[in-house]
Amino acid sequence: MSKADAAAAILWVGATFYALFGGADFGGGFWDLIAGDAAKGERPRALIQRSLTPVWEANHVWLIFILVVLWTAFPPAFSAIFSTLYVPIALAALGIVLRGAGFAFRKLVVTLTGQRSFGAIFALSSVLTPFFMGAVVGAIASGNVPADGNGDAFSSWLEPLPLLIGAMFVATGAYLSAVFLVGDARRAGAADLERYFVRRALAAGGVAGLAAAAGLVELHAEARYVFDRLIDQGLPLVVLSVLCGIGLLAVLLRGGRRPLRPLAAGAVVAVIWGWGVAQFPYLLPTSLRIDQAAAPGPTLDIVFIVFAIAAVLVLPSLALLYALSQRDLLEH
């Protein structure tokens, strides 16, 4: 494996963690949005609030990690992506800011109107932010980002595949979040909320599966290189994702407990790495290869050193945070 390929693998590790933890985080906002009026949605929203409060800001560590590695290790790709897709990227960034403000301030205001307003900002931003992130990914996979950048600011992502990938991001986040909330409801001893989120996990999983199937059709039409590699080199990962999804469905239907989160995570991780395999050796299919976009060797060496330090310091810290949160040992 070359240094450039190793740096790309590190980038994909960051994308994997953000898709899992950030996706579940955004998904909580989706369920908050459709929970119903104040009376009907009070208990589901309380569980969502309790689950997200200790970790919602920490999940953005992975997004920062992705941006820093992309900018440092692959500057031409960073420049091309941001000079072409600045509209959905800016909208996603705005969504992150508004979401954070809504989540923080709705706990502080005392009026019902204020709580509803900030709650709506949080919930809507939780849906729109992953949608625009998915549109960015879909535009890259479609080959709509030229290697020299400055592609069309709107037609590059306002196409069926990017919009469909955006919808799939929203559905996948909702799916992950519902599965995680099933476990949280069980620990809280709330059997009714457990059933509530089991139904939503099944529904979101079905929608995500349909979106993925439709995405394959559009991938065949708009990104043939990625499609051909996905059903060839990436096929084992596609099959693994499907098997994890079927396994999770079976566990949910029979009321199982233990493998829920690993199966949900496995289905998503397999899709992410399947996409990586399908794009290889390109960062921007089919115009910019990984080796063409890579920074000089000494710069990549620094990236590897920083990654090693982060693995020693940051990963255990985040693991401790998530463990304490799951054991309800943090103040909410």
Backbone hydrogen bonds, N-H to C=O, Kabsch-Sander energy under -0.5 kcal/mol:
donor,donor_aa,acceptor,acceptor_aa,energy
6,A,2,S,-2.2
7,A,3,K,-2.4
8,A,4,A,-2.1
9,A,5,D,-2.2
10,I,6,A,-2.0
11,L,7,A,-2.1
12,W,8,A,-2.1
13,V,9,A,-1.9
14,G,10,I,-2.1
15,A,11,L,-2.1
16,T,12,W,-2.3
17,F,13,V,-2.3
18,Y,14,G,-2.4
19,A,15,A,-2.4
20,L,16,T,-2.0
21,F,17,F,-2.6
22,G,17,F,-0.6
22,G,18,Y,-1.2
23,G,18,Y,-1.2
24,A,20,L,-1.8
25,D,21,F,-1.9
26,F,22,G,-2.7
27,G,23,G,-2.4
28,G,24,A,-1.6
29,G,25,D,-1.0
30,F,26,F,-1.5
31,W,27,G,-2.1
32,D,28,G,-1.9
33,L,29,G,-2.1
34,I,30,F,-1.6
35,A,32,D,-1.0
41,G,37,D,-3.0
42,E,39,A,-0.6
45,R,41,G,-2.4
46,A,42,E,-2.1
47,L,43,R,-2.1
48,I,44,P,-2.4
49,Q,45,R,-2.9
50,R,46,A,-2.3
51,S,47,L,-2.2
52,L,48,I,-2.4
53,T,49,Q,-2.3
55,V,52,L,-1.2
56,W,52,L,-2.3
59,N,55,V,-1.6
60,H,57,E,-1.4
61,V,58,A,-1.9
62,W,59,N,-1.1
63,L,59,N,-0.5
64,I,60,H,-2.3
65,F,61,V,-2.3
66,I,62,W,-2.3
67,L,63,L,-2.3
68,V,64,I,-2.5
69,V,65,F,-2.5
70,L,66,I,-2.7
71,W,67,L,-2.5
72,T,68,V,-2.5
73,A,69,V,-3.0
74,F,69,V,-0.6
74,F,70,L,-1.5
78,F,74,F,-2.2
79,S,75,P,-2.7
80,A,76,P,-2.4
81,I,77,A,-2.7
82,F,78,F,-2.4
83,S,79,S,-2.1
84,T,80,A,-0.9
85,L,81,I,-3.1
89,I,85,L,-2.0
90,A,86,Y,-2.3
91,L,87,V,-2.3
92,A,88,P,-2.3
93,A,89,I,-2.5
94,L,90,A,-2.6
95,G,91,L,-2.2
96,I,92,A,-2.1
97,V,93,A,-2.0
98,L,94,L,-2.8
99,R,95,G,-2.6
100,G,96,I,-2.2
101,A,97,V,-2.3
102,G,98,L,-2.8
103,F,99,R,-2.6
104,A,100,G,-2.3
105,F,101,A,-2.7
106,R,102,G,-1.7
107,K,104,A,-0.7
108,L,105,F,-0.9
109,V,105,F,-2.3
115,Q,111,T,-2.2
116,R,112,L,-2.4
117,S,113,T,-2.4
118,F,114,G,-2.6
119,G,115,Q,-2.2
120,A,116,R,-2.4
121,I,117,S,-2.0
122,F,118,F,-2.4
123,A,119,G,-2.6
124,L,120,A,-2.8
125,S,121,I,-2.1
126,S,122,F,-1.5
127,V,123,A,-0.8
127,V,124,L,-0.9
128,L,124,L,-2.6
129,T,125,S,-2.2
131,F,127,V,-1.3
132,F,128,L,-2.3
133,M,129,T,-2.0
134,G,130,P,-2.7
135,A,131,F,-2.0
136,V,132,F,-1.8
137,V,133,M,-2.0
138,G,134,G,-2.9
139,A,135,A,-2.3
140,I,136,V,-2.1
141,A,137,V,-2.7
142,S,138,G,-1.9
143,G,140,I,-1.5
144,N,139,A,-2.2
149,G,146,P,-1.8
156,S,152,D,-0.9
157,W,154,F,-1.4
158,L,154,F,-2.3
159,E,157,W,-1.4
163,L,159,E,-2.2
164,L,160,P,-2.5
165,I,161,L,-2.7
166,G,162,P,-2.1
167,A,163,L,-2.0
168,M,164,L,-2.3
169,F,165,I,-2.2
170,V,166,G,-1.7
171,A,167,A,-2.4
172,T,168,M,-2.8
173,G,169,F,-2.3
174,A,170,V,-2.2
175,Y,171,A,-2.2
176,L,172,T,-2.7
177,S,173,G,-2.7
178,A,174,A,-2.4
179,V,175,Y,-2.0
180,F,176,L,-2.5
181,L,177,S,-2.7
182,V,178,A,-1.6
183,G,179,V,-1.3
184,D,180,F,-1.8
185,A,181,L,-2.6
186,R,182,V,-1.9
187,R,183,G,-2.2
188,A,184,D,-1.7
189,G,186,R,-1.2
190,A,185,A,-2.4
191,A,189,G,-1.0
194,E,190,A,-2.1
195,R,191,A,-2.2
196,Y,192,D,-2.1
197,F,193,L,-2.5
198,V,194,E,-1.9
199,R,195,R,-2.2
200,R,196,Y,-1.3
201,A,197,F,-2.4
202,L,198,V,-2.3
203,A,199,R,-2.1
204,A,200,R,-2.9
205,G,201,A,-2.5
206,G,202,L,-2.0
207,V,203,A,-2.3
208,A,204,A,-2.8
209,G,205,G,-2.3
210,L,206,G,-2.3
211,A,207,V,-2.6
212,A,208,A,-2.3
213,A,209,G,-2.3
214,A,210,L,-2.6
215,G,211,A,-2.4
216,L,212,A,-1.8
217,V,213,A,-1.5
218,E,214,A,-2.3
219,L,215,G,-2.8
220,H,216,L,-2.1
221,A,217,V,-1.4
222,E,218,E,-3.1
223,A,219,L,-2.3
227,F,223,A,-2.4
228,D,224,R,-2.9
229,R,225,Y,-1.9
230,L,226,V,-2.1
231,I,227,F,-2.1
232,D,229,R,-0.6
234,G,229,R,-2.8
235,L,232,D,-1.0
237,L,234,G,-0.5
238,V,234,G,-1.8
239,V,235,L,-2.8
240,L,236,P,-2.3
241,S,237,L,-2.3
242,V,238,V,-2.2
243,L,239,V,-2.7
244,C,240,L,-2.5
245,G,241,S,-2.3
246,I,242,V,-2.5
247,G,243,L,-2.8
248,L,244,C,-2.5
249,L,245,G,-2.2
250,A,246,I,-2.3
251,V,247,G,-2.3
252,L,248,L,-2.8
253,L,249,L,-2.2
254,R,250,A,-1.6
255,G,252,L,-1.0
256,G,251,V,-2.9
260,L,257,R,-1.2
263,L,259,P,-2.3
264,A,260,L,-2.4
265,A,261,R,-2.9
266,G,262,P,-2.6
267,A,263,L,-2.1
268,V,264,A,-1.6
269,V,265,A,-3.1
270,A,266,G,-2.2
271,V,267,A,-1.1
272,I,268,V,-2.1
273,W,269,V,-2.5
274,G,270,A,-1.8
275,W,271,V,-2.3
276,G,272,I,-2.0
277,V,273,W,-2.4
278,A,274,G,-2.3
279,Q,275,W,-2.1
280,F,276,G,-1.6
282,Y,279,Q,-2.9
283,L,288,L,-2.6
284,L,288,L,-2.1
287,S,284,L,-2.7
288,L,284,L,-2.3
290,I,281,P,-3.1
293,A,289,R,-1.8
294,A,290,I,-1.2
295,A,73,A,-2.5
299,T,296,P,-0.6
300,L,296,P,-2.0
301,D,297,G,-2.3
302,I,298,P,-1.6
303,V,299,T,-1.8
304,F,300,L,-2.4
305,I,301,D,-2.1
306,V,302,I,-2.8
307,F,303,V,-2.4
308,A,304,F,-2.2
309,I,305,I,-2.3
310,A,306,V,-2.7
311,A,307,F,-2.5
312,V,308,A,-1.5
313,L,309,I,-2.5
314,V,310,A,-1.7
315,L,310,A,-1.8
317,S,313,L,-1.0
318,L,314,V,-2.8
319,A,315,L,-2.6
320,L,316,P,-2.4
321,L,317,S,-2.2
322,Y,318,L,-2.7
323,A,319,A,-2.4
324,L,320,L,-2.8
325,S,321,L,-2.3
326,Q,322,Y,-2.4
327,R,323,A,-1.3
328,D,325,S,-1.5
329,L,324,L,-2.7
